Amino acid sequence: MKGKLKEKKRDLKCRICNSEKGLIRKYGLMLCRRCFKEQAERLGFKKYGYH
């Protein structure tokens, strides 16, 4: 069981830069926060400001 857990933990990396930190997994994105910031508009996310 421990071996499978380690395998799955190893797969949790950003698809673009392979970083394990700041990973956004929601909606199956699998992007770190830095890559998400660069790709968000292309993926259809909109930035809302504070008014």
DSSP file (Angstrom, degrees, kcal/mol; ACC not computed):
  #  RESIDUE AA STRUCTURE BP1 BP2  ACC     N-H-->O    O-->H-N    N-H-->O    O-->H-N    TCO  KAPPA ALPHA  PHI   PSI    X-CA   Y-CA   Z-CA
    1    1 A M     >        0   0    0      0, 0.0     4,-1.9     0, 0.0     5,-0.2   0.000 360.0 360.0 360.0 -41.7    0.0    0.0    0.0
    2    2 A K  H  >  +     0   0    0      1,-0.2     4,-2.2     2,-0.2     5,-0.2   0.877 360.0  57.0 -62.4 -36.4    2.8    2.4    0.9
    3    3 A G  H  > S+     0   0    0      1,-0.2     4,-2.0     2,-0.2    -1,-0.2   0.900 106.7  48.4 -61.1 -41.6    4.4    1.9   -2.5
    4    4 A K  H  > S+     0   0    0      2,-0.2     4,-2.3     1,-0.2    -1,-0.2   0.890 109.6  52.8 -66.1 -39.3    1.2    3.0   -4.4
    5    5 A L  H  X S+     0   0    0     -4,-1.9     4,-2.4     1,-0.2    -2,-0.2   0.913 109.6  48.4 -62.8 -43.1    0.9    6.1   -2.2
    6    6 A K  H  X S+     0   0    0     -4,-2.2     4,-2.0     2,-0.2    -1,-0.2   0.889 109.6  53.5 -64.6 -38.5    4.4    7.1   -3.0
    7    7 A E  H  X S+     0   0    0     -4,-2.0     4,-1.0     2,-0.2    -2,-0.2   0.934 111.4  44.7 -61.4 -45.8    3.8    6.5   -6.7
    8    8 A K  H  < S+     0   0    0     -4,-2.3     3,-0.5     1,-0.2     4,-0.4   0.893 111.2  53.2 -66.9 -39.2    0.7    8.8   -6.7
    9    9 A K  H >< S+     0   0    0     -4,-2.4     3,-1.2     1,-0.2    -1,-0.2   0.877 105.8  55.0 -62.0 -37.4    2.5   11.4   -4.6
   10   10 A R  H 3< S+     0   0    0     -4,-2.0    -1,-0.2     1,-0.2    -2,-0.2   0.782 101.2  59.1 -66.7 -28.1    5.3   11.5   -7.2
   11   11 A D  T 3< S+     0   0    0     -4,-1.0     2,-1.9    -3,-0.5    -1,-0.2   0.557  77.7  98.8 -79.6  -8.0    2.8   12.2  -10.0
   12   12 A L    <   +     0   0    0     -3,-1.2     2,-0.3    -4,-0.4    -1,-0.1  -0.549  57.0 121.7 -84.9  79.3    1.6   15.4   -8.4
   13   13 A K  S    S-     0   0    0     -2,-1.9     7,-0.2    17,-0.1     2,-0.1  -0.945  70.7 -89.0-136.9 156.3    3.7   17.8  -10.4
   14   14 A C     >  -     0   0    0      5,-2.4     4,-1.2    -2,-0.3    17,-0.2  -0.413  30.8-137.1 -63.4 137.6    3.0   20.8  -12.7
   15   15 A R  T  4 S+     0   0    0     15,-2.4    -1,-0.1    14,-0.2    16,-0.1   0.751  99.1  38.3 -68.9 -23.5    2.5   19.7  -16.3
   16   16 A I  T  4 S+     0   0    0     14,-0.2    -1,-0.1     3,-0.1    15,-0.1   0.917 133.8  12.6 -94.3 -53.4    4.6   22.6  -17.6
   17   17 A C  T  4 S-     0   0    0      2,-0.1    -2,-0.1    15,-0.0    14,-0.1   0.429  89.3-125.4-110.6   0.6    7.6   23.1  -15.3
   18   18 A N     <  +     0   0    0     -4,-1.2     2,-0.2     1,-0.2    -3,-0.1   0.672  54.6 154.5  62.9  20.3    7.4   19.9  -13.1
   19   19 A S        -     0   0    0      1,-0.1    -5,-2.4    -6,-0.1    -1,-0.2  -0.520  36.6-159.0 -75.5 146.2    7.3   21.9   -9.9
   20   20 A E        +     0   0    0     -7,-0.2     3,-0.5    -2,-0.2     2,-0.3   0.493  65.0  92.0 -99.7  -7.6    5.7   20.2   -6.9
   21   21 A K  S    S+     0   0    0      1,-0.2    12,-0.3    -7,-0.0    -2,-0.1  -0.686  91.6   5.8 -95.6 141.1    5.0   23.5   -5.0
   22   22 A G  S    S-     0   0    0     -2,-0.3    11,-1.3     1,-0.2     2,-0.3   0.845  82.6-178.4  64.7  36.8    1.8   25.6   -5.3
   23   23 A L  E     -A   32   0A   0     -3,-0.5     2,-0.7     9,-0.2     9,-0.3  -0.510  20.3-152.6 -77.1 132.3    0.0   23.0   -7.4
   24   24 A I  E     +A   31   0A   0      7,-3.4     7,-1.5    -2,-0.3     6,-1.0  -0.908  23.5 165.6-104.0 108.1   -3.5   23.7   -8.6
   25   25 A R    >   +     0   0    0     -2,-0.7     3,-1.9     4,-0.2     4,-0.2   0.587  32.8 120.4 -98.4 -13.0   -5.3   20.4   -9.1
   26   26 A K  G >  S+     0   0    0      1,-0.3     3,-1.5     2,-0.2     4,-0.1  -0.228  84.6   8.9 -58.5 141.2   -8.9   21.7   -9.3
   27   27 A Y  G 3  S-     0   0    0      1,-0.3    -1,-0.3     2,-0.1    -2,-0.0   0.661 128.1 -74.3  60.8  18.9  -10.6   20.9  -12.6
   28   28 A G  G <  S+     0   0    0     -3,-1.9    -1,-0.3     1,-0.0    -2,-0.2   0.743  93.6 140.1  71.7  22.7   -7.7   18.6  -13.5
   29   29 A L    <   -     0   0    0     -3,-1.5   -14,-0.2    -4,-0.2    -4,-0.2   0.929  33.2-170.3 -66.0 -46.5   -5.4   21.6  -14.2
   30   30 A M        +     0   0    0     -6,-1.0   -15,-2.4     1,-0.2     2,-0.4   0.915  37.1 134.7  52.0  48.8   -2.3   20.2  -12.6
   31   31 A L  E     -A   24   0A   0     -7,-1.5    -7,-3.4   -17,-0.2    -1,-0.2  -0.954  56.8-121.1-123.5 144.1   -0.5   23.5  -13.0
   32   32 A C  E  >  -A   23   0A   0     -2,-0.4     4,-2.6    -9,-0.3    -9,-0.2  -0.399  37.4-103.4 -75.1 164.8    1.7   25.3  -10.4
   33   33 A R  H  > S+     0   0    0    -11,-1.3     4,-1.9   -12,-0.3     5,-0.1   0.830 120.1  52.5 -62.6 -32.4    0.5   28.8   -9.5
   34   34 A R  H  > S+     0   0    0      2,-0.2     4,-1.5     1,-0.2    -1,-0.2   0.940 112.7  42.7 -69.3 -46.7    3.2   30.5  -11.6
   35   35 A C  H  > S+     0   0    0      1,-0.2     4,-2.2     2,-0.2    -2,-0.2   0.871 112.3  55.6 -67.4 -35.4    2.4   28.5  -14.7
   36   36 A F  H  X S+     0   0    0     -4,-2.6     4,-2.2     1,-0.2    -1,-0.2   0.917 104.3  53.5 -61.5 -42.3   -1.4   29.0  -14.1
   37   37 A K  H  < S+     0   0    0     -4,-1.9     4,-0.3     1,-0.2    -1,-0.2   0.880 112.7  44.2 -60.6 -37.8   -0.9   32.8  -13.9
   38   38 A E  H  < S+     0   0    0     -4,-1.5     4,-0.2     1,-0.2    -1,-0.2   0.852 123.9  34.1 -73.4 -35.1    0.8   32.7  -17.3
   39   39 A Q  H  X S+     0   0    0     -4,-2.2     4,-1.7     1,-0.1     3,-0.3   0.534  88.8  97.8 -99.6  -8.5   -1.7   30.4  -18.9
   40   40 A A  H  X>S+     0   0    0     -4,-2.2     5,-2.5     1,-0.2     4,-0.5   0.868  84.6  46.3 -55.6 -47.8   -5.0   31.4  -17.2
   41   41 A E  H >45S+     0   0    0     -4,-0.3     3,-1.0     1,-0.2    -1,-0.2   0.891 111.5  51.9 -65.5 -38.8   -6.3   33.7  -19.9
   42   42 A R  H 345S+     0   0    0     -3,-0.3    -1,-0.2     1,-0.2    -2,-0.2   0.826 108.5  52.8 -64.7 -31.3   -5.6   31.2  -22.6
   43   43 A L  H 3<5S-     0   0    0     -4,-1.7    -1,-0.2    -3,-0.2    -2,-0.2   0.525 126.1-101.0 -82.7  -6.4   -7.5   28.6  -20.6
   44   44 A G  T <<5S+     0   0    0     -3,-1.0     2,-0.3    -4,-0.5    -3,-0.2   0.544  75.7 137.2 101.4   7.9  -10.5   30.9  -20.3
   45   45 A F      < -     0   0    0     -5,-2.5     2,-0.4    -6,-0.2    -1,-0.3  -0.663  40.8-146.4 -86.4 143.8  -10.1   32.2  -16.8
   46   46 A K        -     0   0    0     -2,-0.3     2,-0.5     2,-0.0    -5,-0.0  -0.878   8.7-129.2-113.4 144.9  -10.8   35.9  -16.3
   47   47 A K        -     0   0    0     -2,-0.4     2,-0.4    -6,-0.0    -2,-0.0  -0.791  20.9-161.6 -93.1 127.4   -9.0   38.2  -13.8
   48   48 A Y        -     0   0    0     -2,-0.5     2,-0.1     0, 0.0    -2,-0.0  -0.921   8.2-146.5-110.3 134.2  -11.3   40.3  -11.6
   49   49 A G        -     0   0    0     -2,-0.4     2,-0.6     1,-0.1     0, 0.0  -0.369  24.8 -98.4 -91.7 172.8   -9.9   43.4   -9.8
   50   50 A Y              0   0    0      1,-0.1    -1,-0.1    -2,-0.1     0, 0.0  -0.833 360.0 360.0 -92.2 122.0  -10.8   44.8   -6.5
   51   51 A H              0   0    0     -2,-0.6    -1,-0.1     0, 0.0    -2,-0.0   0.392 360.0 360.0-112.0 360.0  -13.3   47.7   -6.8
